[in-house]
C-alpha cells in the first residue's frame, strides 16, 4: 500500500496501459516461439548453429566463388582460389542441351520444342476449371500423348527418329506423361473391377494389383528389358522405350487403382441406391453419380501417385536408358569434367524439386478448394 | 406360362437373357475367363517358341551350378565363386534384408523425431525440419543414393589418410573400419546373464502391471528394466574377468586389415533410403498426433498426469492407430526401394541372381521369376505382420 501516490483517476476510468514490452513485437514473438523453455532455447541455439555452419559456406560455394564460363574442369578450378572452392556451373551450361534433349538429332530438335509447348497447353485445361470451352480443351489433353508421340518418333511425313536417341528431361517427361495419362483410365477400370460383385473379375483385379504392388519397379523394368520379348510372337521386337512405357503404366495403374478404390469406398451406399432407383444402368450410375464424387475425393492421392511416378522415372537409368539423372551420371565419367558430382546432382535435384513441389502445392490448393465440409 | 404367348413384339431369347442381370454377369465372367486363357495360352506358346528358337529350356537346374563370380559384401554366410547360384541368391537376399531392417530402424527413429520436431512450438526448428522434409521428399530416392555415395567417393579420404576417431574407428572412401569383438572363453556366461536379465525384466513387467492394477502403485519401469538388462551382464562380465578383447583395424599396404569393415555401398544405400523414407514417416507421425483431439491431452492433464505420461499413455497409443497402416506401407516401400542397390553396386538379391547370374546363365525367365517371387513373399510377410500388429493395437470396443 503506497500512501504517497495520489490517485489520479476515479476507479474504473484508468486508460488501458500498453502490454508489457516483452510480450509484443519481435521480443515477445521470439520469447514465445524460440525461447519458451530451456529445451526450446537449446534447440533454437542448435538450429542457429547448424544454419550458421551450413548456409554461409554453401552460399560461398554456389554463388560467390562459382564459375560460369570455362571449357573444362581445369579451367574452372584455375579461376578459383583453390580447386573445388566454388561451384563450376560452366559444366551445367555446357551440358544443358544434352540434359534437355538427350541424343535427339540437333536439326530435328524443333519437334521436341513444339512438343514441350503442346504439353504446356495440354496441362492448362486439366488444371484450370474455369477455362472457357474446357470440354474441348480436355479432349485435346487426352489426344496430346498421341500427337506428341507422332512428333517425337516421326513417321507419316516426318523423318523417323530412333527411340534409343531419346534422353534427358525429354525422356523423363515422355515416361512421366505416358504413365500418368494411361494409368488413370486403367486404374479406374481396375478399381471398379475390384469393387465388382463378379467373383472372376474381382479376383483377377485383386491378383493383378497386389502382384504389382508387391514387387519393386526396378524388377518390372528388368522384366521389360530382359524377359518381355519372350512373351511376344517370334520375330516381333518392340523398342526398349515401348516396353518400359508398358511396364511403367501397369505399375502406376495398380497404385492408381488403390487410390481410386479408396475414393469409391468413401461414397455412401445411398448414392448407389439412388442411381438404381432412378433406373440408371451400372455405367450410367457410375459415369454420372459415383465416379465424379469418387474422383474428387481421390485427387490428393492421385496427385501424390503422379509425383511418385515422376520421381520413379529415374529408375530407367538402371536398364541403360539415359534420362536426366543417367546423363548426369554419364557426364561425370567424362575426363574433361570428372569429379563435379555436386554440381550435376544439385542441378538434377533442383529440376525434380521444382516440378514435384509445384505438383504437391497444386494438390494442396485443390484439397482446400474441394474441402466443402466444415 | 409366358412361353406360350411369345409374340413378335417380345425380344429374342438371347436379348432377354442379356437383360437379366444374373445371366449377364455369368456370361461376362465366362467371356473374361475365355479371353484370359486364350491370352495366357498365346503367351505360353510364344514363350515356348521363343525359347526353342533361342535354344534354351525352362528349368531351375542352373541354381545348383557354380556361380563363378564373387560377392564383395557377405556379412552373414561366406561365399566363394565355386558356390552355387542359389547360394548367391541367398547371400543377396540376406544383404537385401540387412538393408531393409537397418533402414527401417533408422528411418523410424529419424521419422518419429522429425515428426515430433515438426509439431514443436519452436518456430525455427519446426520450419527447419519442414524445409528439409519438403526438399528431400520431392527428389527421387535414386538421386539421394547417388549423392550420398558420391560423398563417400569424393569427400572421404583414401585409407592412407583415413579420418580416425581416437585411432579405433576409421572413416575412408573404402568404407568404415571398426574394431571387431573377439570373444574369449567365459563369454558364454555374459550371454547367459543377458538371457537371465531379459527373463527377469519380462517377469518384472508382468508383475508390475498386475500390481498397478491392484494397488495403483507406480514403479519407474523403464529405468529399472534398463538397469537390469545392462547391469546384470556387465557385472557378470567383470566377475568372469573381462573375457572380451577388441581387434582394432590397422593399415596394411593400401587398405586396412583386421576389425570389421562396413562397405561404403551399404552405408550409402541404407542411409539414403532411411532418411528419404523418414521424411514420409515424419508426415505420417505428425498427422497421427494431430488426429488425437486436444481434449484427450487436456483431460489427462486435468487428471494430473505429467507431460511425459500424457504423451506416453494417452496421446501416442491413440496416434499409433492412425499411424500404423501408412507406416506399414512406408516400410514396404523402403524394402522394395532397397532393390536400387544395383545402381551403386551393392550386391542385393536383384544384383546377384537378377544381375550377374542372369548375365552368366542367360536364364532371363527363371531368374526374374525367382526375384519377383522373393519380393512378393517379403511383401506378404511384412504386410501380414503389420496387419497382426494393427489388430493388436486397434481399439477394443465393447
Contacts between the chains, C-beta under 8 A, distances in Angstrom:
chain1	res1	chain2	res2	distance
A	33	B	121	6.8
A	33	B	122	6.7
A	33	B	123	3.8
A	33	B	124	7.7
A	34	B	122	6.3
A	34	B	123	6.2
A	34	B	124	5.9
A	36	B	121	6.5
A	36	B	122	7.6
A	40	B	120	7.5
A	40	B	121	7.3
A	40	B	122	4.7
A	43	B	117	7.9
A	43	B	120	7.2
A	43	B	122	5.3
A	43	B	124	7.8
A	43	B	125	4.9
A	44	B	122	6.0
A	44	B	124	5.4
A	44	B	125	6.9
A	47	B	122	7.8
A	47	B	124	4.8
A	47	B	125	5.2
A	47	B	128	5.3
A	48	B	124	7.1
A	50	B	128	7.5
A	51	B	128	7.5
A	197	B	25	7.6
A	198	B	25	5.1
A	198	B	28	6.5
A	198	B	29	5.2
A	199	B	29	7.3
A	200	B	29	4.0
A	200	B	32	5.6
A	200	B	33	6.0
A	201	B	28	7.5
A	201	B	29	6.6
A	201	B	32	6.1
A	204	B	32	7.1
A	204	B	36	7.0
A	211	B	376	6.9
A	213	B	379	7.5
A	214	B	375	6.3
A	214	B	376	4.5
A	214	B	379	3.9
A	214	B	380	6.9
A	215	B	336	7.2
A	215	B	372	5.2
A	215	B	375	4.5
A	215	B	376	6.1
A	215	B	379	7.4
A	216	B	336	3.8
A	216	B	337	6.8
A	216	B	339	4.1
A	216	B	350	7.7
A	216	B	375	6.0
A	217	B	336	7.8
A	218	B	339	4.6
A	218	B	340	6.4
A	218	B	342	7.1
A	218	B	350	6.4
A	219	B	339	6.4
A	219	B	350	6.3
A	219	B	354	6.8
A	219	B	368	7.1
A	219	B	371	5.3
A	219	B	372	5.7
A	219	B	375	6.4
A	222	B	350	7.3
A	222	B	354	5.9
A	222	B	368	6.2
A	222	B	371	7.5
A	223	B	368	5.4
A	223	B	372	7.5
A	226	B	358	6.7
A	226	B	364	4.2
A	226	B	368	6.5
A	227	B	364	4.7
A	227	B	365	5.7
A	227	B	368	5.0
A	229	B	50	7.3
A	230	B	46	6.9
A	230	B	47	5.0
A	230	B	50	4.6
A	230	B	51	6.9
A	230	B	364	7.1
A	230	B	365	6.4
A	231	B	43	4.9
A	231	B	46	5.7
A	231	B	47	6.4
A	232	B	46	6.1
A	232	B	50	7.9
A	233	B	46	5.5
A	233	B	49	7.8
A	234	B	46	7.0
A	234	B	49	5.1
A	234	B	50	5.6
A	234	B	53	5.7
A	307	B	138	7.3
A	311	B	138	7.7
A	311	B	139	7.4
A	311	B	140	4.1
A	311	B	141	7.2
A	312	B	140	7.1
A	313	B	140	8.0
A	314	B	140	4.3
A	314	B	142	4.7
A	314	B	143	6.6
A	315	B	142	6.2
A	315	B	340	7.2
A	317	B	142	7.5
A	317	B	343	7.5
A	318	B	340	7.5
A	318	B	342	6.0
A	318	B	343	5.5
A	325	B	140	7.0
A	325	B	142	6.5
A	325	B	143	5.9
A	325	B	146	7.3
A	329	B	146	6.8
A	339	B	154	6.3
A	341	B	146	7.8
A	341	B	147	7.8
A	341	B	150	4.0
A	341	B	153	7.8
A	341	B	154	5.9
A	342	B	150	7.5
A	345	B	143	6.3
A	345	B	146	6.4
A	345	B	147	4.9
A	345	B	150	6.8
A	348	B	143	5.9
A	349	B	139	4.9
A	349	B	143	5.9
A	349	B	147	7.6
A	352	B	138	6.4
A	352	B	139	5.1
A	352	B	140	5.8
A	352	B	143	7.0
A	353	B	135	6.3
A	353	B	138	4.8
A	353	B	139	5.7
A	356	B	137	7.9
A	356	B	138	3.8
A	356	B	139	7.6
A	357	B	134	6.5
A	357	B	138	4.8
A	360	B	138	6.9
